[in-house]
Amino acid sequence: MTTKHIHRIGSRALLALALTILPLGFTAHAQDSAPSQEKSEQDQSAATPKPKSREEYMAPYRIPSVEFTHMIYLNNVTQQNDANEILVALRNMLYPGMKVYLVTSQNAIAIEGPPDQVALASKIVKDLDLPHKAYRLTYTFTESDSGKRIGVEHFSLVAVDGQMTSLKQGSKVPVATGSYDDGKNGMQTQFTYLDIGININSTINQVANGLRLKSKVEQSGVGETQTIQGVQEPVIRQSVLEGNFNVALGKPLALGQIDVPGSTRHLDIEVVAELIP
């Protein structure tokens, strides 16, 4: 047998051996890569967080089992709106699930929860339940005729922060509003009464740079009478000064000037606000 023939036989044997070994290599590689792929999938699954259940989400807000009921009395609240604002503040500041109720008849707040939350609620109420400041408002009416002062009037009233105060001085004038026949006493006339004189409505609020005054001053009087369908009706003359003003404590503020209807006179109006200790 020649050397060339032996070389051919050797090459065929090596090729057959390689073909036999190659599938085994692929199988081993597949077996080696399978655990790596499974491990990669597990790592990816571990890296992606699972959505929280409702119990897990509410766990930080769960109220401890130790609870007790406490009453917090409101000492300075006189209006329903003020009590409602305190109640809303408590519900927003305390843990969700706290039981908070407003007992209007007792002017108190009933609360049930853990001690630390009840203590926090008591502090919040103490900081919010403060007395409203009161102010003395003095209105000065200076009456002039043709530039000459002929009279001065002062009107004083006490206004509480955030609440409207009214002052009326004058007369009630009857005005016929209609008539009817009741069949027994003949024709009957119905009347209503109008406030004639000085009417003052004031609301004062404390703001960052002083006081804010909402004021309405109304001056009215009776003029001549007119006959309407056989009934004499008085003519009411009226002047109104209304607006919002910034007021400094202890300093007079001119609100405006009102002409007296049917005359040459006019009123200069100013106001002074003083804190009542």
Summary of the structure (lengths in Angstrom):
residues: 277
radius of gyration: 44.7
end to end distance: 133.1
largest distance: 159.5
contacts: 680
relative contact order: 0.10
helix: 30%
strand: 49%
